């Protein structure tokens, strides 16, 4: 009986690991999709292309139960593009919102598989 229980626990751990891996990969893809949207729909004049090229997205586990998917600027002045001039040049929230529904539906599919 112990052997059977160990096998069930091993299978359950493998199943959970595959779900978590799938969630991370999917979240990373959606974050990159959001950064692509931000690059295409930026509101600032693209003088050097540095800000556009430095937009990126990623997903990382913050801890054992919190997966973070995020998009971000990699240039020092990215914060000014988002916050200065009453948000006139902000794009990150719009990009996040652009993929939100698809992301949530995808997470539901993975969890319910």
N, C-alpha and C positions, 0 to 999 in steps of 0.2 A: 504494500500500500504506500509506503514512503516513496518508493521509486516513482510510482504514478503521480503522486503529488508533486514531486520534484520536477517531473517532466511537464506537468501542467503549469507550474510556476515559471519554468524556463520558457515555455511557449508564450505565456502571458508577457513576460519581460521582453521577449523578442518582438511581439506584436506592439507593445507600447513603444519600444525603441524605434520601430519603423514609422509609427504615427508621428513621433516627435521629430524624427528626421524629415519626414514629408512636410510637416508644418514649417520647419525652418527653411527648407529649400523653397517651398511655395511663397513664404513670406519674403524671402530675399528677392525672388523674381518679381513680386508685386511692388516691392520698394524700388527696385530698379526701373520698373515700368513707370512708377510715379516720378522718378527723377527724369526719365525720358520725356514725360509730359511737361515737366517744369522747364526742361531745356528748350523744348519746342514752343512753349507758350510764355516765356519770360516777358516781362514788361519793360525791362531796361534796354537801352541802346547797347548793342553788343560791340563795343569798340575794340577790345583786345581778345575776346572769346575766353578769357581766363575764368570768369565767373560761370559762364555756361558750361565749359568743359569740366569745371570742378564740382558741379552738382552731382551728387551720387545718392544711392540708396542701399540699404543693407538690412539684415535681420540677425539678431544675436540673442542668445538666452541670457537674461539678466541674472537668473538663478534657476533653480529646478522647476519652477512653475510659471515663470514670466518670460514670455518671448516678446522681444521688442522689434518692430519693423519701423524703420525711420528713413527719412530723406534729409539731406543736409548740404550746406555750403561748405566748401573747403578753402575758400579765400577769406582773408581777414575782414574784408568789407561786406561779406555776406549778411552779417547781422544788420548792417545799414540798409541793404537792399530790402530786407524784410520789415524793418521797423521804422525807418526814417520816412519823412514826407507822408505821414499818415498812412503808411503801408502801400503807397502808390506803386511800388515796384515788387511788392510781396508776391510770391508764387508758391511757396512750400505748402501752405494750408490748402490752396486750391488743388494742387497736385495730389495731396493726400486724399482729399475728398473725391477727386476724379476716379480713384481706384477703390475707394472704400467699399462700395456694395459688392463688387466683384471679389474683393479680398474676403469679406465676411462670408459670402456664399461658398467660396473655395475652402475656407477653414471648416465650415459646416460639413461640406462633402468629405473632407479628409477625416474629421472626427467621427462621422457617422458611417464610414466604410467598414 
